[in-house]
Amino acid sequence: MLLVTGVNGGLGALVLERLAGREGVVAGSRTPDRLPSGTPSGTPARTVDFDRPQTLAEAFAGVRTVLLISAGAAEDDVVIARHGAAIEAAERAGVEHVIYTSLSGDGDHLPYALAHRWTERRLRESATLRWTVLRNGLYAEFLGAIAAPGPDGVISAPLGDGKLAAVARADLAEAAVNVALAPGAHAGRTYELVGERALGGAEVAEALGAEYRPGRLADARTAAAASDALDFQVPMVVGTYSAVAHGFLAGPGGPGDLAALLGRAPRPALEVIAAGR
């Protein structure tokens, strides 16, 4: 049996869509009676609430493989507690293999990297679990959002001359499914899943018919603080801008692990961004 957690998020929902019709697939959600729209009808679901570890023993019973989609929308201590509870429950239930969606290796400078690296270390230290780590790059959809033109047609995101090896979220979902359907072939592997061509503000502007005039990090911080972002999310946003602007998220370029897992070239990020418009 394959248990997919985090199915109410975008990546988890896309994974379930790609597993439609397969036997032995179970969705894990805090609200199993309200799965996201687009979930294949008849998909069995179990209550999986990492903030209530008492729900996990029943949820993980009889499961051989867990696709653990990161629960990163919180402070580090909360995320680490969630992931730790999930891994401990998997060990107790006799789960054989955990596949974890982490953050790309070049993201170590990002404010939200620590919980991912802790989770990777916890899996490596497990005495019973086999594991696979999918180090996902930042989404092309995310780049399209943070580098969206304003009403004046100007992109003012503080990306400087930096670039991001953004990747289509649907490609990451497909790669995760391919690994989850044959986990034994990927045991003990860490895959770097980033885009093959890095993009900056200038490339996005050209594709959208906009103008790129990068702003300052201080202005981005002020705007984020004035939005509905939670306090811990403000440094996440600004730190991401800074990491891109200063050349830490451009990726190695060219075909890599993502193409190998997909068996084809990844979808160009500019296509994803343009389609999102």
N, C-alpha and C positions, 0 to 999 in steps of 0.2 A: 504494500500500500504506500502511496505517495501522498504526503500531507503538504499542502502549500499554505504558508502563513501570509498574513498581511494582504489578503485578497481585496480589501476595500481600498487600497491604494492603487495608483495607476499601473505600476509594474505588475503587481499581483493579479489585477483584473486581466491584463493582457496575457499573462501566463495561463490563466484558466481558459481563456478563449482558445488558446492553441492546444489545450489538452481536452477539448470538447470531444465527447464520445469515447474516451478511453476508460477502461475499467480500472478500478482501484485508485482513483484520484479523489481526494477529499480536500475541501476548502476549509481553512482555519480562519475564523473571524471573531471579533468581539460581539458581533451581531449576526450570528449565523442565519437568523430568520430574515435578514435584510442584506443580501449579497448585492454587489453593484450591478447596475443595468448592463446588459450584455453578457452576464454570466450564463453559460449554457444551462438550459432548463434541466432539472433533475440532478444537478450537481449536489452530491451529499456535502453537508457542512457540519463542523463541530465548533464548539465554543473554545476559542484560543484567546485568552486575555493574559498577556505577560505581566500585567500589573496585579493579577490575581493568580499567583502560581498554583493555587489549589485547583484551578480548572485544567491544568496541563496533563495530569496523570491520565485522566479519561481521554483527553484529546489525542494523546500520543500512543494510546494502547493499540497494539497490532500494527503500528506503522513501521515500515522498513526504511523509508527515505523521507527526510524533511527538507523542503526547500524553505530555508529561513530567510525571508525578506526583511532587511534591516528595519528596525523600529526607531528611526533616528530623529523624529520630531520632538526632541526634548533635550534637557541638559544631559551632560555626559553621565552623571551618576545614575540618572533614571534609565538611560539607554543601556548602560552596562548592567544594571539590575535586571532589566527585561531580557537581554540576551543571555545573561548568566542563568536566569530561571529556565529559559527555553532549553539551553544545552544540558543543564542538570536533569531536567525532565526527560529529555531524549535519552540520556544515559540510563536513568532509572527504568525507563520503559523498554529498554533493549533495542532502541533504534540502531540501525546499522550504519547509516550514512547521513550526514548533514551537509547540504549545499548552502553556502552563505553568500548573499549579495553584499559585497563590501564596496570600498571606495578605491579608485585607481591609485597605484603606487605614487604617482607624481602629485597626488593630493595631500601628501603628508603635511604641507604647509597650511592646509585649511583648518579652520577652527573646529570642525566637526570630524576630523580624522581619528582622534584618539579612541573613541568608542569602537570604531571599526577595527583598529589595530588590536585593541584589547580582545575583541571577540575572535579575531584570527588566532591570537596567541592561546586563548582558552580552548579553541578547537584542537590546535596542535598538541596541547598538553593532555587532551582526553586519553584515558587509558583504554577506552572501548570503542569510540566512534571513528569511523572513516570520515574524511571530510574533503570538500572541494571548495575553494574560494574563488568567487567571480568578482574581480575588482572592476566594478563598473565606472566608466568615465561619466562626467557630467552630461546630462541630456541635451540634445540639440533643442528640444522644446524649452529647456531652461534658458539656453543662450538666447533663443528668440524672444523670451519674456524679458530678460534683463537688458537686452539691447534693442528693445522695441522703439520705433520712432515716436516722438511726441506729436502733439497736434500740429506743430509747425514743420513736421517732416524731418526733424533733426534727431539723430541718435546721440545722446549726451552721456551714455554710460561711461564710467571712468575706467575704460579698458586700455588706455594708452595705445601703444603699438603692439601690445601682447595679443596672443592668440590662444584659442581653446580647441582641443581635439574632441569636440562634442560628438555625441553618438545618438542615433535614433533609439528612443526608448523601446520601440517595437523590436528592434534588432536584439537588444539586451534580453527581452522576454523570450525571443526565439532561441537565443543561445542558452538561456537557463533551462528551457524545456528540453533541448537536445541533450544537455548534461543530465537532467533529472531522469530521462528515460533510459539512460545507460550509465548510471553513476559509477559502476565499478571501473569503467575505462578511464575515469577522471580522478580516481582516489589519490589524495595527496598532492593534487595539482593546484596551483594558483595561476589564474589567467588574468592578464591585463586587457581589458575590453574598452579600448578607446577608439576614437575616430581616426581614419587614415589621413585626413587632411585637416589641419588646424585652421580655424577661422578667427578673424578679428573684427573689430567694429567696421573697418573699411569694407571688408568683403560682404558683411551683412547689409551695410548701407547700399552697396552697389546692387545687390540682389533684390532689394526692396525698393529701389528707386528713391532712396533717402540720402541725407547728408550726415556725415559723421564728424561731430565736434566733441571730443571726449571731455568730460567734466572732471571735477576733483573728487577724491575719496571723501573729503570732509563734507561736501555737498550731498554725496550719496548717503553718508551716515545720518545727516540731518533729515533727509527725506525718509529713510527707513525708520528712524525714530518717531517721525510724525505720522507714520502709517499705522495700520493695525497689526504690524509685526510685534511678536512678543519680545521681551527684553533680550532674551538669549539669542534671538534670531538676528538682531541688528549686527553684531560682530560677525555672524556667519555670512551675511550678505556682503558686508564691506570686505571681509577677508577673502571672499571668492573673487570680487573685483580685483583686489590687490594681487592675488596669486596669478590671475590671468594677465593683468597689466605688466607684471614683472617677469613673465616668461616661464612660469613653473608648470603650466598645464597644457603645453603645446604638443605633448606626446612625441613618440619617436618618428612618426610618419611612416607611410607605406603599410602594406599588408601585415597583419599581426594575428594575435590570438582570436580576435573576433571573427575575422574572415575564416579562420580554420574551423571554428565551432559552427559557423553558419554554413560552410561549404560554398560560399559565394562572397562577392564583395559587399560590404555594408552599404546601406543607403546613404548617399551624400547628405551631410547635415544641412546644407543650404536648401535642398529639396524639402526637408522637413520644416525648416523655418518658413520658407515661402508658402508651403501648404497651410501652415498655421495662421497665416495672414488672411 
